[in-house]
Every structure is written in C-alpha cells, then in structure tokens.
Amino acid sequence: MGTFPVGTSDDTGRIIRGELYEIRNPKELSFILAQLDDYEGLYPDDGEDIYYKRALVTTTTEAGDEVIAWIYWYNKEVTGKPVIESEHMMDYLGNKH
C-alpha cells in the first residue's frame, strides 16, 4: 500500500513469510493484544477508518510445526496494488532502497 506492505485475508494461495512471537506469560496475552489492537487502530475514534482486523490463523514454522497465531489483516481494498512475489516483505523493502 504505497510505502508499506500489507497482508490480506483473501485466499490467494500465496504464502506470507514473517515473524512469529511467543508470549511467555499467557496471563499477559490480553494486555499485549490490547496494546497491539490500539497500535493497529482496531478501535478508532469516531469518524476514523478501521484499517486492520485481527484473526487467528494456522501458521507453519521453518521446522514444519503448525502453530495457531494472531495476525492483523489489512481491511481495505487492494485491487490494482502491487503484489510481493517473493512472499517475504523484507525482500520487497530491500528492493525499494
């Protein structure tokens, strides 16, 4: 989306490579998600758009293990925007400089 890449929940069959973080203290999960939700704008002020939605997905680690994790999907139209062909946003960002 211009200078920053986004992921969408559209089932395109593409893989998105990224980072997976483990919350060591499960009791802190709700606090951490609230902080991330605020950062990602899930609860905007009146009149502001909601750009992301949070959802549970099944991820696969490099070792092949499946892990259920939260992801923030972009929640707006992306038709006509460039696609990151390499599956890895760092490749995309590296090619922009």
HELIX and SHEET records of a PDB file:
HELIX    1   1 PRO A   26  GLU A   28  5                                   3    
HELIX    2   2 LEU A   29  GLU A   40  1                                  12    
HELIX    3   3 MET A   89  ASN A   95  1                                   7    
SHEET    1   A 2 TYR A  52  THR A  60  0                                        
SHEET    2   A 2 GLU A  66  TYR A  74 -1                                        
END                                                                             
